[in-house]
Amino acid sequence: MNPTQIAIEQLAGVVMIADADPQSSAQALSRGIANLLPLLEAYPQSTALASGLQVLSEQIGESPEALDLLAEGIALLQRLYASNERGSHQIDDPQLYDRIVGLAEFAVEDPVETDSTANEESTQDSAESPTVDIRAIDTYAFECFTEEAEEHIDAAETIWLSLETHPEDTSQLDTLFRIYHTLKGAASYANLPDVIELTHGVESILDVVRSGQVEMQRAISELGIESIDLLRNLIESVRLALQGESSRIPHTEQFIQRLEALSAIVLQSRTDTDDRSHIVDVDSEVPSAMEIEGTEETVEERSEDINDSGTMSPMQQSIAQIEASFNELNINDLSTLGVLSGDLENLAAELTNETPQAALVATAMGKILERLILEECEVDEAMDLLAHGCAMLDLLRSSFEREGQESLEDPTLFAQILALGEVEDTAAVSAGDDLSPEAMLIASDAPPSGGADADFLEDEAYERSEPGAPPEGEPEVRELAAVEVDEDIFADFSSEADEHLHNAENALLLLEDNPEDDELLNTIFRAFHTIKGAAGFLNLTDVTHLSHSVEDVLDSARKKQLVLNQAIMDVVLESVDLLKELLQNVEEQLPSGSVTPRDVSAFVEKIRFVVANKEAPAPSAQTVTSAPSEAPAAGPAEKATANSKNRDLHVRVGTDKLDSLVNIVGELVIAQTQVSQNPDVVSTENQKLTKDISQLMKISTDLQEIAMSMRMVPIRATFDRMARMVRDLARKCDKQVEFSMSGEDTELDKNVIEEILDPLTHMVRNAVDHGVETSEKRLAAGKSEKGHVSLHAYHKGGNFVIELRDDGNGINRDRVLQKAIERGLVGPNENLSDEEIYDLVFHPGLSTAEQISDVSGRGVGMDVVRRNIETLRGKVEVQSAPGKGSTFTIRLPLTLAIIDGMVIGVGAERYILPLTSIISSLRPKTEQICTVMGKGEMVKVLDEIYPLLRLHERFDVTPRYTNPWEGLVMLIEAEGERTCLLVDELLGLQQVVIKGLDEELRQDPCLSGCAILGDGCIGLILDANGLVAQSRETSTAHQ
Amino acid sequence: MSEAANVHIPVELGGKYLTFFLDREEYGLEILKVREIIGMMDITPVPRTPKFICGVINLRGKVVPVVNLRTKFGMETIETNGETCIIVVQAEDLEMGIVVDRVSEVIDIPTSAIQPPPAFGNKGISISYLLGIGKTEDSIKLLLNIDKVLSRAELGHVAHIQDAA
């Protein structure tokens, strides 16, 4: 038994005797679980469960049920841990699990309210927990999220890539920004804090870039592309976790810190555009980034970029430096603390003249640090204030540099910092106007802690976390957003908000019946919170104001400071209605170009009144500035509509529905044909009837086409992924490769697109890795420095064709041939055409041959590529010119659902043979047929001998002809082998829709399915692979 | 006898039954299991399937396997005639057709008129195929447990036996 199991065992023991003395047992249990938690680190489910138990253990004094639940929970933990140890993750009582974990989820959120991390950008959501608590994620919401997110992420990746090559092309920035914004909104709906934080960070940077204050830089797009990968990883790991598989949530903190470092630099460089003479000392600027980033190369690159683009005043440099130090501050490292404290004092001295308030803050921060070292004050509170202090310093400084004077945004916080730092606000007299009496009161009432102040801080955090508004430059961006009430963004917001309101409303109604249900309360809170965030970004002050007040009420209810009663429920419900009205209002005004917010202060007062009347300590919504006067002028209408036209509307439909539609349409066409071919109809004199029938035929044909096309999607997404891969690979191999594509809008069946990804990836990788040479070699060969790889898609003759071209060194024909001869694949004196030789690279015998791949750079896994493509009933060919490059051509059927088949007759039965597998058909002469020992039959076709498989024997039907020279022989090929089939006749080519056979009916390997023929009867589809294998078996059996 | 013990008789067997004939025996199918009744049509045989599976039909675009109940029950086969038809039933998750001699009527059989199938001894009669026996004034109806007759296991099982043979 390992220590963890023993620890759990002990807990179980304590629970058994907990009845006797609940108080001390509770403590013992809580402590025991706290010790247990680090041991369980590797197992997220167990960890979550244990945290739930911890919360529970604190309640056992209060209720006997809690004790029972706890006992059950510990037993569950025991089993879960045991199963974790075995490598499985079986939760045998999911209900109990959810219930307990639910407790923890709530508890995790609580400390966050007062203990935001040292980074000043931390948002309410993001601080929730460093690793995703899977239980907080609703599977359905997550599914909705991923469906949407995948598309967005793909789109974003494309834009990032194009931005990387054309940084000056800013036209797509808006789209990119919107994508991140939408992702963020969706993530908050699905409750994915990591994703929110990440998208928020990128969004902030993008916002600055798109406003034109900062140029697009390599560093930004690098980071953007990285964010794409991280997002995908995050989503994938959450998905795995939801499926119960163990997976580690990737660490986003590092990335986010780098993001912040970058955004700090970007933002600051922007505030200083008038003074470009200063050179940023970048190395001191991003120390944290340096240390966090493993690959120094990228950081250096970024640093250079920043050098080019950004300049900032020395003062801001020092502030940024201190901020950076804070980000990586280790509270136990006293020497760093000391140094930092000294730095702050120096800074304060520098600041005193121009910005006395900032100086005060800096001094106070220094003092706080000192007290921290002396352990005079609480660590959490101090760190919190310090983090806010940093942000405040920055704000003060930038506001001074912009307007020539300091404008204190948050007097309360100011007072708090001074109070904790025990610094007298000497400037209070001079800057007295800035300080509200209330703040003064708090300042004198040091040290502040607990309820009310925590609320202030939290409100502060809300203000900061407004999406799109980077904290340092908030006022500036606000103005900016005020100009652009983008119709497009509003449309996104509005539909999102509708959904949230709808959810909130439902949850509220449920909550009325179950006032104790915390999950419902959380849902409602989240809805309002999200709406507030988005509205704040759109500068819809009325919406923000209202949702903020409601949120406050809900939040105190969440913290059990407020009991929800009927009156409060009513007022919250009313607010939902009012919000809907407000949104309606905005929507109506949008086309006119300006939006006047409504005055909601009366209603907000009502909320406060209701809350205050019924319950005492409700936090007031005072940090929100009710500002109906601040009417934002909407952007020009034409600008708003610029992008709205190319947005597609989609409906998601299940494939089963699509399939049955295709089925029924197919039947309609058959029925239609039967009617029109009915002798009575054919011989009719009735002109009207003939006309109507031909009209019917036209419509049903159209209908069939549409039905078929519904499964088709453009191949663009796949090509985009290739573009990305080429870029990454080229960097890795240190080659210069240009990638281009054409025909990316060509449509192909969704299934085929999914299946083609793997082989295509393989081929593109080969092209970059082995095909394209290094720059030196290229120059030496007299070619352009940059290699070129391109993908082209087009339709040709009912096929979908993908061409992959590279201008590399081509395939070494002689070496391939030599190897093939060595391996006995080709006779030494055989005269092969170039095509046949190049075709050898797909041969399985050559594929694993390392020598070949070293020399020619082709053939690694190419047999797999070919096999994959052949299962799609496609073909792949290669052409190559030594020294000039190679072209791979993939031909695919347009859809997997339809094949071109040759209908063949055997006796009364009809079978369908896929056209791709047919080589030829012939009626052999008697002398072409020979037998071995009177049994094994063979056919000699063009000097080659193939085994003959009699289909009628195989399928046990009575044929019309038993002699091959009377019937017909089909030569077919599969997996490189050929065989002959004896059939009665060919009935013609037909495109057929493939239908599966039930498992029970598909006992025969020679059948791949069936299809409905033109007359409505069913024909079986033959499987060439199966037939070839069958013929091989039969011939060996005969031997 | 051991099979008799396995026969599971639901408490409420009474209800509407569609009855049909195989030879001179009259069988009953729970009406809720019946999808539709169609006339005999072209059946495409599928190789390497159990003998009692006639093949597949095209039921408005859907491919539906068809079972010949006579073969399934080891009775002698007869030529298709005007009365032969296919009853499309829903057995478990499978939609299947069964070929019967002729469809008779839909009748209401109360639970009181249904008794469990008697034991026949070891005569190769699988009484687990029967829900029970319904008695009416003039005749008895063998109430089929169609889920059992057409279960995947039943179809697959036989298929494997035939493969091995």
HADDOCK unambig.tbl for C-alpha pairs under 7 A between the chains (distance, minus, plus):
assign (segid A and resid 663 and name CA) (segid B and resid 61 and name CA) 4.95 0.50 0.50
assign (segid A and resid 664 and name CA) (segid B and resid 60 and name CA) 6.75 0.50 0.50
assign (segid A and resid 664 and name CA) (segid B and resid 61 and name CA) 5.90 0.50 0.50
assign (segid A and resid 666 and name CA) (segid B and resid 61 and name CA) 6.82 0.50 0.50
assign (segid A and resid 667 and name CA) (segid B and resid 60 and name CA) 5.84 0.50 0.50
assign (segid A and resid 667 and name CA) (segid B and resid 61 and name CA) 5.48 0.50 0.50
assign (segid A and resid 955 and name CA) (segid B and resid 47 and name CA) 5.63 0.50 0.50
assign (segid A and resid 1000 and name CA) (segid B and resid 155 and name CA) 6.46 0.50 0.50
assign (segid A and resid 1000 and name CA) (segid B and resid 156 and name CA) 5.60 0.50 0.50
assign (segid A and resid 1001 and name CA) (segid B and resid 49 and name CA) 5.93 0.50 0.50
assign (segid A and resid 1003 and name CA) (segid B and resid 48 and name CA) 5.99 0.50 0.50
assign (segid A and resid 1003 and name CA) (segid B and resid 49 and name CA) 6.60 0.50 0.50
assign (segid A and resid 1004 and name CA) (segid B and resid 47 and name CA) 6.74 0.50 0.50
assign (segid A and resid 1004 and name CA) (segid B and resid 48 and name CA) 5.76 0.50 0.50
assign (segid A and resid 1016 and name CA) (segid B and resid 58 and name CA) 6.84 0.50 0.50
assign (segid A and resid 1017 and name CA) (segid B and resid 42 and name CA) 6.97 0.50 0.50
assign (segid A and resid 1017 and name CA) (segid B and resid 58 and name CA) 6.44 0.50 0.50
assign (segid A and resid 1018 and name CA) (segid B and resid 44 and name CA) 6.04 0.50 0.50
assign (segid A and resid 1018 and name CA) (segid B and resid 57 and name CA) 6.62 0.50 0.50
assign (segid A and resid 1018 and name CA) (segid B and resid 58 and name CA) 6.32 0.50 0.50
